[in-house]
Amino acid sequence: MPRISSLMPFRNMHAAHRSIDVPRGEAAIDTTLQAISVGLATIFISGELFLTMNHRNEYLRFSLDIDHPLIIDEAYQVYSYIFPLREPV
């Protein structure tokens, strides 16, 4: 599940507020940005909505239009593997 894994920093930073719930010495600006969630990192250009962030000096980008369908497909593949469809009896 490479796409889901590569986007986990967004979940950890913007959805979970981990630095507030379980601080690990983040800079005050990181804690503040997490507290306001994705507000400042949301960009809308030419009809495309995407989020950006710098994670460990790596530029990450989540495009709602492009990445969401990929993530849903990856999640469905895992779910289907764990819970295979059974033929009706």
Summary of the structure (lengths in Angstrom):
residues: 89
radius of gyration: 16.5
end to end distance: 32.9
largest distance: 59.3
contacts: 186
relative contact order: 0.15
helix: 53%
strand: 20%
